[in-house]
């Protein structure tokens, strides 16, 4: 295993545990995948969780290497084919994407059930203004023909709401995918609290929201690299062992 893959494994294992630490995991449901260097034959290779492991149990060595079809290339642990069906099409369509992160958090599922989607009620929400896709629910993700619709819904965005299902973010690194999901989750939680208050909502001017979103889009990768070490330090204090 080369150094690049080893570091990707460590980052991805940390990401799994951080998603759990921040209350965004769903038992053995949902997945986070990351790209690793191509094989000698030029084929794409990815890392994903072994099916049946809780997010706070994932380690670098437990991650399963799969090909673009979701076929496990090493180890005996099973991989959820429906889960990777969602991830693989995005990885193959977007060469810029190193990591795909999907959650079924309570706040994310609640906002995914709202026709209005993610509202620009906070700076966190404004980050995704006009920069988030929406995909209609089509049942469990088991049909390959749905993949092209996933890709079309995401487009060039780095975030996607799966209606009546959950949330998805992608990034140029594991750090960026996680940081975007952390921000999107906070936007959803804030939105639900604001709606639950019953008070009149204060929506910003559309142009202001659009400018705010553009600033975040231009700096997302850089900010995530600054933020990531801090998240990892917290993980080292609270749930070490992910690098094993």
Secondary structure, 3 states (H helix, E strand, C coil): CCHHHHHHHHHHHHHHHHHHHCCCCECCECCEEEEECCCCCCCCEEEECCCCCCHHHCCCCCCEEECCCCCECCCCCCCCHHHHHHHHHHHHHCCCCCEEEEECCHHHHHHHCCCCCCCCCCHHHHCCCCCCEEECCCCCCCCHHHHHHHHHHHCCCCEEEECCCEEEEEECCHHHHHHHHHHHHHHHHHHHHHHHHCCCCCCCCHHHHHHHHHHHHHHHHHHHHHHHHHHHHHHHHHCCCCCC
